[in-house]
Amino acid sequence: MNEYIHKIKYYECDRMGITHHSNYIRFMEEARVDFLDRMGYGFEKIEADGIVSPVIEVKCQYKKSTTFQDEIRVEIHLSEVSALKFTFRYVGRMGDDVVFTGETTHCFMENGRPVKLAEHYPKLFAIDTETQETANGK
């Protein structure tokens, strides 16, 4: 299982003392960056080659509030992989409780034009495909 731990900071809470909803998008990004780093294809490596990976869609469903000092385990899985984009799914848990679910979709660009990930990083594409198959139980 691919998992990232985030401990809620004081500044991430609003006047009601709960984690502000906008932070969950950041938690997904933190988990995604960590996931890619662990796979050996961090953003520094990809961006050094002139490739950027913008978010083209993001979804988040809030299930339960969190507060200062809570630890959220963010589970991350690749759910869809194609030559031009991939989609990550996230489940944030605190203990056995689901606090949020989310999804982000990314494309790859070089000099403002779409690029095929499989052509630029065939090994990364193969790893992503294997990870996707594992996540989907294939």
DAPE-V843142 format. One record per backbone hydrogen bond with DSSP energy under -0.5 kcal/mol. CO is the residue of the C=O (numbers start at 0). NH is the residue of the N-H. E is the energy in kcal/mol with one decimal. If there is no record, write none. Layout:
[[CO & NH & E] [CO & NH & E]]
//
This chain:
[[0 & 2 & -0.6] [1 & 75 & -2.2] [3 & 73 & -3.9] [5 & 7 & -0.5] [5 & 71 & -3.2] [7 & 68 & -2.3] [8 & 11 & -1.1] [9 & 12 & -1.8] [11 & 19 & -2.9] [13 & 16 & -2.1] [16 & 67 & -0.6] [17 & 13 & -2.8] [19 & 22 & -1.7] [20 & 23 & -1.2] [21 & 24 & -0.8] [21 & 25 & -0.9] [22 & 26 & -2.3] [23 & 27 & -1.9] [24 & 28 & -1.9] [25 & 29 & -2.8] [26 & 30 & -2.2] [27 & 31 & -2.4] [28 & 32 & -2.9] [29 & 33 & -2.3] [30 & 34 & -2.5] [31 & 35 & -2.6] [32 & 36 & -2.4] [33 & 37 & -2.4] [34 & 38 & -1.2] [35 & 40 & -2.5] [36 & 39 & -1.5] [41 & 45 & -2.0] [42 & 46 & -3.2] [43 & 47 & -1.9] [44 & 48 & -0.9] [45 & 48 & -0.7] [45 & 50 & -2.0] [46 & 49 & -1.8] [49 & 110 & -0.5] [51 & 108 & -2.7] [53 & 106 & -1.6] [56 & 104 & -2.4] [58 & 102 & -2.1] [60 & 62 & -0.5] [60 & 100 & -2.0] [65 & 18 & -2.8] [66 & 69 & -2.3] [69 & 7 & -3.1] [69 & 71 & -0.5] [71 & 5 & -2.7] [71 & 73 & -0.7] [72 & 74 & -0.8] [72 & 92 & -2.5] [73 & 3 & -2.1] [74 & 90 & -1.9] [76 & 78 & -0.5] [76 & 88 & -3.0] [79 & 86 & -2.6] [82 & 116 & -2.8] [83 & 107 & -0.9] [84 & 81 & -2.7] [85 & 105 & -2.6] [86 & 78 & -3.0] [86 & 79 & -1.4] [87 & 103 & -2.0] [88 & 76 & -2.3] [89 & 101 & -2.2] [90 & 74 & -3.1] [90 & 92 & -0.5] [91 & 98 & -3.2] [91 & 99 & -1.4] [92 & 72 & -3.0] [93 & 96 & -1.8] [96 & 93 & -2.6] [96 & 98 & -0.5] [98 & 62 & -2.8] [98 & 63 & -1.6] [99 & 91 & -3.2] [100 & 60 & -3.1] [101 & 89 & -2.6] [102 & 58 & -2.5] [103 & 87 & -2.8] [104 & 55 & -3.3] [104 & 56 & -1.3] [105 & 85 & -1.8] [107 & 114 & -2.5] [108 & 51 & -2.6] [109 & 112 & -1.5] [112 & 109 & -2.6] [114 & 116 & -0.7] [115 & 118 & -0.8] [115 & 119 & -1.6] [116 & 120 & -3.2] [120 & 124 & -2.7] [121 & 125 & -2.2] [122 & 126 & -2.4] [123 & 127 & -3.1] [124 & 128 & -2.3] [125 & 129 & -2.4] [126 & 130 & -2.8] [127 & 131 & -2.6] [128 & 132 & -2.3] [129 & 133 & -2.3] [130 & 134 & -2.7] [131 & 135 & -2.1] [132 & 137 & -3.1] [133 & 136 & -1.2]]
//
